[in-house]
Amino acid sequence: WQTCWFKVELSIPPEWAGREVHLLWESDGEGMVWRDAQPVQGLTKEGEKTSYILTRSLKNSEPHSLTLYVELACNGLFGAGKGSMIAPPDPDRRFTLSKAELVVFNRDVYELLVDLEILLDMAQLLGEENQRSFQALYTANQMVNMCDVADPSTFPAARGLAAAIFSQRNGKSQHTIHAMGHCHIDSAWLWPYEETIRKCARSWATVLGLMECNPELTFACSQDVVGAEAALLQAQQLEWVRSYYPGLYTRIQDFVAKGQFVPVGGTWVEMDGNLPNGESMVRQFLQGQRFFQQQFGRICSEFWLPDTFGYSAQLPQLMRGCGIRRFLTQKLSWNLVNSFPHHTFFWEGIDGSRVLTHFPPGDSYGMQGRVEEVLKTVKNNKDKGQVNHSAFLFGFGDGGGGPTQKMLDRMKRMSDTDGLPRVQISTPDHLFSVLEQDSSQLCTWVGELFLELHNGTYTTQAQIKKGNRECERILHDVEVLSSLAVAQGSAFQYPASQLQHLWRLLLLNQFHDVLPGSCVQLVVEDALQYYTEIRRAGARLHEEAVQSLCRELLQPEAGSAQSSLVLNTLPWERTEVISRTGPDGRDTLALVTVPSMGYALVREPLLRPQPVMVRKQEDGSITMENGVIAVCLDMMGHLTSLQLVGSQRESVPDGCYANQFALFDDVPLYWDAWDVMDYHLETRKPVRRLLKPLEVSQAEGLRGSAIFSLQVGEGSTLTQEIILDALCPYLRFLTQIEWKEAHKFLKVEFPVRVRSTNATYEIQFGHLQRPTHWNTSWDWARFEVWAHKWLDLSEHGFGVALLNDCKYGASAHGNVLSLSL
């Protein structure tokens, strides 16, 4: 990820007067041309940007000597891996500058070749039944016959033949493609966050140069400003460029004002669409929309999330609440089992909110303006007859790069050519405005947009998942306590700037290749550092708020019994057993009831409720009871019985074990970090190698517990403490795993004596039901799903819920609730 700087001193020969002169630069690493101390263009071989235009027609009055600087990075468009595109960085990889030349560019030959490319593609792809394919073929043949490579004066006549074909217009009923320049840049993936800053500068400097060279691509039409580039931006990336490349950022603001550089997106980063909690998603929109309003004077009306791994059913409500009524993605085209039935439709969330949704029918956000791609866009459109317009996103992406001049030149020739769909340079607003006019016949999709692929991202990189959940809780608690401290009327200053900084770190880590764990190790290390910073700073802000809010309560009174202040930051009353440190330094337990969003003082002596009783039986099993629930555990830690006291209703089926750990083979078809395939279920192996049998660790009092250890796989160990507190209606499992397995997947299963065709899963600000059967391919494709803090299987009058504090992967098939660890 290091960079090298080249000082390039150029001297253009006087005899090149009137010629177009380029700096030709070919290297394995990504480069950036700097001129007059400003970044002006990216150089990326994989992105087909290997030359920088010095002059389009050398004049005698122009300086023939100049100095440029080229910053060359030790990474390519897709990182620094070895071999395939998706690979971890190779420390032994070397990057080479293979060509640096001053050259004359023959624009006439280039234009001729683009003409021939379009004609030959039409001849090949329109089919024998279409006369236009033959017209294109014979025109190309005539052009070849007419051209004399030794006589450039023959080129214009040959180009005239092509122009005659391209100028034959379509009928009014032809499908219209709205082409938008696109440059998807992952904020971190196969490269760290810091490299993304440079990728943004390379890509956007190049885009601005294209706009300057193609002014005809911006014009006013029917009060819509139609632009060359729909700049699909994340607010975080714009903030990086504003901080590190202020001159470039000023140019971006100018093109935004002209209507060419169109900010869409609406969020701080293109976050994962499943795993962030509801408040995090609101903050993504809040921080993003606030940034766009402050920097560009407008908020986004389109939510742009093309590359995340599924979309929560809560998103339509959140979008509408944040001023967004339109949504674009294309990721569901990756479905492995079922083909999604629409490209343009209304998407309805769990509260009935609806947003107009469009999937580009070309199933890509990295088109290159080829005939094959525009024909696929029309052929693939699943809403023919209902809409006659669709998006076409062109430009190199994922690692940045963006559009090229050749892509634009291809589409100029296809703007309105008989036999091909009409192609117009457009903007998101123009496209969605047209779709809204024709929306009366559109279908509605209700519920989540579930991606039938990448199910492994709900579980990959457990420390990142745990850090996300913990930091969401920390920021919630700090904000609650800080707000109460301000409302109390004290001199407490709400820590707005510190909280914004911490929120932005958390939101950055929710990017759709970081929180899912589908990134290289260097990114994981950065993410864990950010979580550490949030924990440390959050603890300090938490303490400051508590000191301000409860200062008098924290002052010990002379002669009073030792007391502890207990805070409840949740909006319901809670009665729980807590652990506190006494004057002698030892931890003691206390049962405390704390009101909603309130506090309680715990003093000795305490009233004792019915104690928890833990008993070891002759067969090695252990029973626990607290007056609310009664459980039985065998020596392997299996839960063999779970009952509500007095209900006579057993929760665990006869002959079954709950809290059963199971190990599966994890060898996906495609990508390790992303995927787990349905066939992994056929490799289930219950974990049965006992290292330490279940033993009582706390026998009675306010808390009872038992502990055991297992060997998992070849070299991993699992230790679990099973805890029952006084008056508590649930059993807790404190699990620690030292994980040393490769290509294995560990789950814990809870078969329950409940029958229901649907299980309920917590999602952002609500819940969602999914089937427990596999009747259809749509059901079967959800063999592994995501949930937040709980999943529940209930029938009338009775149910069992499985809760967690740091996991997201889950499933409920038949009567078995499963949590992926």
N, C-alpha and C positions, 0 to 999 in steps of 0.2 A: 504493500500500500504506500510505499515511498514514491516520491516524484523526483524526476531529474529535469533540470532546466537547460534548454538549448538556446544560445544566442545565434540567430540566423541573420547574417548580413547578406543582402541581395544586391546584385547589380544587373539590371536588365539591359541587354544589348540594344543600341540605338536602332539597328536594322529591324527590330521587332515593332517598329512604329505602326499603329493601326491594328495590331494583333491583340487577342485576348490572352493574358498571361496569368498562369496559376503557379502557386507553390505546391508541388506534388509531394505528399508526405505519407509514407506507409510504415506503420509500426504495429507490433503486437499489442502495445499498451494504448490506452486512451490518451489523447492529447488535447491541449487547448492552446489556440493561438492568441497571443497578447500583442496588442498594437497601441502605442501611445498610452501604455500603462493600464489598458482596459482589456478585459476578455472579449474577443470578437467572434470566435468560432471554435466548435469542438472538432476534433479529428479522430474518427473511430472507424477502423477497417470493417468491423462487423456491422456498423451502421451506415456503410457505403458513403462515408465522408472522408475522402483521402486527398482533397485538394482545397486550397484556399485561394479565392480569386483576388489577385493583386490589382488588375485593371481589366475592364471589359474591352477597351480599345485604347492602346497606349498612345498618348499624345506627347508631343515634344515638350509641352509646358509642364507635364507631370514629372515628379522626381523619379529618376531612373535608379536611384540607390536608396535603400531603406533598411532599417533594422527591425526585425520581429523577435519575439521570444516565444518559444514553445515549451509548455509545461507537459512533460510526458510521465504518465503514471505507470507503476508496475502492476497493472491489472487491466484486463480487457473489459468489454461491455458486460460480461457475465462473471466477473470476479477474477480469481487467479487459480482456478482449479485445473486439474489435469484431465485431459481426455474429454469426456462428455460435458455438456453445458452445465448440468447441475452436479457440482462436485465441490468438496472442501478445498480450501487453499492449499496449493502445493508449494512447500517451502523451497523446493529445488527448481521451481520454474524460472526460466530466464526470459526477459523481454528484449526484443531486438528492433532497432530502427533499421529498416532494410532499404529505404529509399527517401532521399531528400533532394528534389530536383526543381529547377526552374524550367517550366515548359510552356509551349504555345498550345492553347486549346482551340481545336477546330469546331466552332459552334455549328457550322453547316453540316458537317459529318454527324455530329451528335443528334441534331434535329432529324436528319434523314434516318438514322438508326432507330430513333423512337417511333417515327412514322411506320417503319417496316415492322417493328415489334408489335404494335397495335394491330396492323393489318394481318400479320401472320397468326396472331392469337385469334382474331375474328375468324379467319379461314379455318383454323383448327377446331375452335370451340363452338361455333354457331351450328355446326352439323350439316350433313349433306342435304337435309330437307329444307334448308334455309338458303335462298338464293343469295343473300348478303355474304355468306361465307365464300361463295364462288366469285362474287364481285371483288371482295377483298383479296382473294388469292390471285386473280388475274391482274388486278391493279399492282400488287406487289411484284408480280412477274414483269409487268411492263416497266416498273421503276428500275428493276435490276438491269433490264435490257437497255434502258435509256442512260443509265449512269456510266460514266467513264471515270474510273478512280483517278486517272491521270489528268482529268480535265474538270476542275471544280465548277466550271461554268455550266455543266450539265445538271448540276444538283438542283437548282431552282425549278426546272421543268419537272423533274422527278417528284419533287415535293408538291408541285401543283397537282399531280395526279392523286396523291394521298389526300390533299386538301379537298379535292372534289368529292371523294368518298365521305370524309368526315363532315362535310357541310350538308349532306343529305339528311334532312331532319326527321325526327320522330313524330308520331301522331300524339294527340292530346292525352290519350289513355295510358301512355307509357308510364311505367313505374319511375318515381323520382328518388334518387339516392342523394342524401344529404351528407356530403363528404366533409369531415372535420379533422384537421390536423391533430394528432394525439401523441403524447409522449408520456407513457406510464413509467414512473420512476419509483421503484420500491425503496422506501426510506431506510430499509436494511434488509438484507437477504443473504446473498453470496458475498457481500461486502459489508463493512461496518458503517455505522451512522456517519462517521466523518467523511468517508468516501462519497456518500450520497450528496454531501454539500457540493463537492466538485462536479458530480454528475449533473446536478441541477444547473450549475453555471454553464457547463459545456453545452447541454441540450438547449437551454433557453437562449443563450447567446446565438446559437445557430439558427433558432427559430426567428429571432428578431432580424437576423441578416436576410433570411428568406423573405420576410415581410417587406423589407426595404427594397428587395430586388423584384418583388411581385406586387406593385401597388394596385394593379388592376383587379386583384383578388379581394379588394375591399370596396364595397359600394353600398349606397343606400337604396333600399327597394321596399316599397309599401310600408314605410316607417320601421322596417326591420333593418338593422345594420348587419350585413352579411360579411363574415370575416374569414380570413385564410386559416386561422388557427384557433381551435377551441382549446384554450390552455387549461387542461384538466389538472387542477392544482390542489395540493394540500397546503393548508395554511402554515403548517410547520416548515415545509420546504421553502415557501415564500419568506418566512421569517429568517431562515438560514441565509438565503441570498441577500436579504435586506441587511443582515449583520456583516456578512463576509464579502459581498460584492455590491457595495452601495451604488456604484456607477451603473452597473447592469440593472439594478433594481429600479433606478430612476428611468431608464429606457423602457422597462416593462410597464411602469405606470403610464408613460406616454402612450404606449400602444393599447393599453386598457382604455384610456380616454378616447382613442380613435375607434374603439370597437373591434379591433382585430384580435387582441389578446383577451380572451373571454374567461374570467375566473368562474369555474363551476366546482362543485364538490360539496361545500357546506360544512365540512368537519375539519378538525385539527389535523388528523391523519386519516388515511384510508384504513380504518380500523377493522379488526375482525368483526364479522356480523353476528356472531353467536355468543362469545364468551364474556365480553365486558358487561358489567351489571347495568341496571337501568340508569342510575345516576351517572355512571361513566359515559354512557351513550349520550345523555343529555349534555354533559360537559363537552363531548366531542363537537356537538352542534353549536353549543354556546361559544366555545373558544374559536371555532372556525368562522361562524357567522359574524361574531364581534370583530374578528380580524379583517374580514372582507369589508365590513361596514366602515371600519376606521381607515383602512388603507385605500379603498376604491369607491367608497361612498354608496355601496349597495350590498345587499345580502344575496345569497344564491337561492334561486328558485328550483334548481335541480340538484338532487343528491346523486353523486357519481361514484359508484363503488364497483368497478368492473372485475376485481380479481380476488375477492374474499370467498371464504369456503362455506357459503350458505348465509341465509338472511332470516333473522328472527321475525316472528309474527308480530312483534311489538313495534317494529320499525315504522310502519305507516303512521301510527299515532304520534310517534316522536317526530317524524318528519313534518306532519301537519302542524304540530305544536311549535315548530321552529321555522315556520314560514316557507316550507318546501312542499310542493304538490306534485313533483315529477321525479321519476327515478329511472336510472339507467344502469344496467349491468349486462354481462354476457356469460358469467361463470357457469350458469346452469346448463350451458351447451356441453359441459364436461361430464354430465351425468353418465354413469357407467351402465345403468340398467334401463331407465325410462327416458324417453325423449320428451322434454317439456313441451306442452301442446300449443304454446303461444309465443309470439315475439312482441306483440303490442296488446296490452290488456290493463285492466284496473286491478290493483293489488289491495286487498282488504285485510286490515289488522284485527287484533282480538277485540277491539272496542267498536269496530265498524268503520273506522277511518279508512279512506281510500286514496291512493295515489296513482296517477297515470304512469304506467311502467312500460319501458321499451328495452328489448334485447336486440342489438344489431343482428340481423339475420345472417350476416356473414360469419357469425360466431367467433369474432376476433376483435381485439382492439389494436392490432398491429398490421393492418392492411398495407399494401404497397402500391395500390392504384392500378392493378392489373385487370385485364379483360376477364380472366377466370374468376376473380374475386367479385366483380360487379355482377356477373352472371349468376354466381352462387347466391349472392344477396337476394336476387329476385326469385330464383328457383326455390330457395330454402325458406322463404317467408311463409309462415304458417297461418297468416291472417289475410290471405289474398281475398279480395272482394270487400273486406272491411276497412282496410287502410291501403293506401297506394304510395306511402312514403316510408323510408327507413334510413337509419344512421349507417355511416360507413366511416370508421375510425382508422385513419392511415398514419403511419409513422412507426419507427422502431421503438420498442418499449421494454418494460421490466427493468432493464439496465439503463434506460434513457436512450437518447439518440434523436428520436422524433422524425419529422418528415424530411424528405429530400427534394431537391429541385426536379429530379427525374419523376418522382411520384406526382408532383403537380403538373408536369408536362404531359404525362400520360393522361391525366384526367381532363386536361384542357381539350384534348382530342376527342374525348368521349362525352363532352358536355351535352351535346344533343345530336347524336349520330344514330341514324336509322339502324335498327337491329340490336342496339344496346340500350340499357336503361339510361334515362336522363341523369347526368351527374352534375350536381351544382355544389360549389363551395358554400357551406352554410354554418350555422351556429346552433347550439343546443336549444336556445330560445325559439329560433325560427322553426326547427324541426318539431318541437313539442307543441308550438302554437298551431301548426298545420294538423298534427295528430289530434289535438283537442277539438278542432273543427269537425273531424270525421269520427268522433268517439262514440257516437250514439249506438253503434252496433257491436262495440267491443265486449268481450267476455270479462268476467270477474273471477280472480283466483283468491280464495279465502284461506288464511293461515300462513304458515311458514313457507319459505322457498328453500327447501332442503336440498343440499348438494349431495348427490349419490356418489361421493368420492371424498377422499381426504378425511375420513372418519378418525384416523389416528391423531389428527391435530387437536382433538379434545383432550388428549392425554400426554402427548410428547412433551418432554422437558418439564418434569414435575415441579422443579424449583421455580420456574417462571410462573406456572399456574398458581402455586402457593403464594408467591410474592404478589401477584396481581390481586388475589382475594384479600390478603392481609392489608395491603396498602389501600384498597377501596374502603375497608373498614376503618383504618386509621384516619383517613381524610374525612370520612363521615363523622367520626367522633369528635375530631378537632373542630369541625365547622359547627356542630351542635353546641359544644361547650363554649366556643368563642362567641356564638350568637347569643347564648344565654348570658354570658358575661357582659356583652354590650347592652343587652336589654335590661340588665340589673341597674344600669345607670352609673356604673363606676367609670373610672378614668381609663378603662381598658381600651386599647386600640385594636380593632379587628385586623388580623394579619393578612390583609387581602393580597398584597404582592407576594408574600411568602407562599401562601396557599396556591396562588396562580402558578408559581414556579413549580411547586410539587405536583399539582394537577397536570401540568404540561409534561412533566417527566413520565407520569403514569400513563397519560394518553399516548405519548410517543411509544411506550412499550406495548401498547395495544394495537400497534400496526399489524397488518394481516400476515406477516411472516415472522413476527417476534413473539407475540402472545401465543400463537399456535405452535411455536417451537420449530418451524420449518426454516431455520436459518443456521448459519455457520457458528462455530463455537465462539468466535470473537464477539459476535453480536450477543450471544447468551451472556458472556462475561460482562459486557456493557450493561445489559438489561438488569442483571443481578446487582451491579453497582448502583444503578438508579434506584432499585428497590431499597437497598441499604440506606441511601441518602434520604429517601422518603420516610423510612422507619425512624432514622435518627432525628431528622428535623421535625417529624410529626410528634415524636415523644416530647421534644422540647416545647413545641406549641401547645400540646395537650397539657403539660405541666403548668405553663404560664396561664392558660385559661382556667384551670382548676384553682390555682392560687388566687386569681382575681375573683372568681365566682364564689369560692368557699373559704376565703381567708380566715374569717372569724371561726368557722367550724373547725379549722385545722389547728387552732391554738389550744393546746391542752390546758384544762382548768386544774387549779391546785386541788389535790386530794381526790380528783375524779378517777373513776376506773378507766383503764386503758380502752380507747375507742378507735374505731376505724371508720373512715368515710367511704361509702360505696356509692358509685354513680351508675345510673342506668340511662344509656343514650338511645334506647329503643322506645317506640311509642306504645308500649303496653307494660303493665305491671309484671314484675318478674320475682319469683321466689326460687332462690338457688343456693347451693352450698358454695362458699368461697374459701380460698386459702389465704391466710394473712400471717405476717411475721410478727411474733410477739416480742416483748422486751428482752427476752433471753435469746433472741435470734432464731428460735425454732418456729416452724410453720404450724399453725393451728387452724382448724376448720370452724366455720360459722355458717349458720343458716340465716339468710337475710331476705327480707321482702323489700323491694325498692319500687316506688311508683314510676309511672310512665314519665320519661324525660326528667327524672328527679334523682334524689339521693336519700340515703339512710345512714344513720350512725349506728354502728354495731358496738355494743358494750357488754362486758361481763357483769353478772352471770347471764347466760343464755337459756331460754326455755328449750328444752330438748323435745323434738318431735319423736314419733316412733322411730327407733334406730333401724339402720340397715343391718340385716342379719345375713351373714355369709357362713355356710356350713359345707365342710367336705364330707362326702358320703363314702361308704365302704368300697364302692367300685371305682373310686377315684374321681367321680363327678363332683361338681360344686353347685350348690343352690344359692340363690340370692333373692332377698325379698325386702321391700321397703314400705309395705302397706298399700302401694299403688300398683306395682307390677311384681311378678314373680318369674324368675328365670332358672333354667337348668343348663349347665355347661358340662360337656365331657372333657376328658383329660387332654384332648387335642385342641380345646378351645372352641369346639363347635357349639352352637346354640341349639339345643335339642328341645327346649320348651320356652315359650314366652306367653304369659297370660296377664291380662288385667285382673287384679285381685277381685274376686267376687263375681266375675263375668262368666266363669266356666267355659270360656271360649279360648281354645288353643290356637296360637298363631302359626306354629310350625307344623307342617304336615307329618303324619306318622311315617317313620322310616327315613326322614330327610334331615339334613344338617344345614342350619343357617350359619352364617359366618364361615362359609366354606371357601377357602382360597383355591383358585384354579389357575394353572399355567397353560398358555396356548403358544403354539408356534406363530411367529410373526414374520412371514416372508411374503411381502406384497408383490403384486405384478409390476408396479412402477417405482414408487419413491418411498424409501424407508421412513422418513420423518413425517410424511403426510398420510400414508395409507395403512389401513388394515382391511384385509379382504374377508368376505363372508366365509370363505373356506377355512379360516382360522378356527372357526367354531368346531370343526371336525377333529381338531387336534387336542381337545380338552384333556388335561391331566390334573386331577385333584392333588393338592399339596398334602402329603401324608408323612413326611419325614420329620419326626418329632425330635427336637434337640433338648428341650426342657418341658416336662409335662405341666399342666395347669396347676398352680399352687396359689393358696390364699395369700394375698399381700396386705390386705386390711380386712379384719374379721367383723368389725361392728362399729357402731357410732354413726356419725353423719355421712360417712362414706364407706362403702365396701368395695373391694376390688380383688382381682385374681390376675395372674400373669403367666404367660407361656412363650415358648420360642419354637420356630420351625425353620427347617432348611428349605429354601426355595431354589429349584433348579440345581445347577452344578456348584455354585459358589456363593449364593445370596442367603442372607439370614433375615428372618422376620421376628420381631418381638412385639407382642401386643398385651396391653393391660386393659382388662374389661372392667368398667367402673359403673357402680350404681350409687347414686346419691339419695339422701333422704327426700321424700316427697316428689321425687323426679319421675315423670311418666315415660322416660326413655332410658335406654342402656347406651353407655358410651364406649367406644372402642378407640383407644389411643395406640396407634400403630406406627412402628418405626421399621424401616426396611433398609438394609445395606445392599444395594442393587449392583450386581456384577454380571448380569446376563446380557447376551446379545441376541437379537431377533427372537425375543420372547415377550409375552404380553401377560401381565398378572392382573387378575380380577378377584373380587370377593362377591360371593353369591348368597342370597337370602331367599330360599323358597318359602312361600307363605300360604296359609290356608285361606285364601281369598280368591274368588272367581270374578273376573271382570274382563270385558273385551277391550278396555282402554285403561292405560295407566296415565297418571297426571304428573307433569314435570314443571318445576319452577322455571320461568323465564324472566326477562326484565319486566318489573312492575306487573306481574301476572303469572298465569300458568297456561299450559297447553296440554291437550290430550293426544296421545298417540296409541295406535292399536297394539295389543299384546299378541296378536296372531299374524300369520304370514299368508293371508288369503290371496293377496294380489302381489304383483311385482313391486308395486309402490310400497306395500307393507314390508315385504321381504328386504327391500333395499335399505330399510331403516334398522338393520340388525345392530347397529351401534349408533347411538344418538347422543345429543348433548343436553345437559340440564345444569341448573345452578345449584342452589343449596339443598334441594330435596327432590325426590320422586316418590310417588305414592300409588299404591294399589288398593282400591276400596270397592266394597259393595255396599248395599243399603245397610246402614247401621254399624258397619265395622270396616276397619282398614288398617294397613301397616305402611309406615313411611320410613324411608331410608334417607338420612341426612348426612351432610359432609361439610367440612370447612375449607377444602382446598382442591376439590376434584370437579371435573366437568363431563367426562365420558361415562355413559350409563346405558342400560338397556332393561327392558321388561318384556320377557317372552313367556307366554303362558302364565305361570304363577311365580316365576323366579325374577326377583329384583337383583340387578347386578351393577356393581360400581367398578369402573376401570381405574386401577391404581398406577 
